[in-house]
Structures are given as structure tokens and as C-alpha cells.
């Protein structure tokens, strides 16, 4: 997963379909940040990214 248009430090949480936090990552805020999801089982997840007081949630499918 690559992150673009990220300014400042950010917090990323990955949630399973049951609402449990699977992974939490602190990001440095550069557009070169890349997150490896190889340690997460295949399935659907919600990714919540919070930066500078703004939050974005996206659905991610890991294959």
C-alpha cells in the first residue's frame, strides 16, 4: 500500500471486519511511506488514516 498526499505525521489503524484493531502504524508523513501488509491474512479490512486532525477511512482487500 502506497500513501500519497500525506502531510505531517500520521497514524494508521487497520481493523478487521469484527472491529478489532489488527495493526497500528505511526507514519513519518513522507509520500514515500510504503506499508507492507504481508503479515495480514487475506480478507477485507478497514484502514483508518488520521493526519493533522483529519481522518479518512478506506476499505482494503488483501489477497
N, C-alpha and C positions, 0 to 999 in steps of 0.2 A: 504494500500500500504506500503510495507516494503522496505527500502533502504539499499543496501549492497555496500561495497567497496567505501564508501564516505569518503574522507579525507578533513579535514578543514571545514570551514563554507560554506554553500551553499544557493543558492536562488532557489526556485521552483515556477514556474508560471504555472497555469492551464488555458488553453484557450478553449473557445467554438468553434464550427465549423465556426462561423462568425468572428473569430479572436479576439474577446473581451476577456480580462483577467477576468476569473471567480474568481480566488483565487490566492493570492501570499503569500508564506510562507518562513520565514528565518529558516534554519536548523542549528543545532549545530555541525554537522559533525561526529556524532557517528553512528555506524552501527545499533544501537538500535532505531534510529528515526523511528517512525511509524506515518503515516499521515491518519487521518480519513476523508473519503470522504462522510460521511453520510449526510452532508448538501448540497450535489451537486445532482441535478436531474439526473435521468437515461439518458444515452446517450453516445456519443463518444466525447472525449476530447483529446487535445494535452497537454502533460506535458513537460515543458522545465526546465531542471535542469542545473544550472551553478555553477561550483566549481573550484577554482584555475585556472581561465581563460579558462576552457574547458566547452563546452556546449553539452548536449545530449537532444534530443527531441524524445519522445515516444508517441505512440497512446495508450490511455487508454479507456476502455469501463466500464462505471459504470452501474450496474444493479440494 
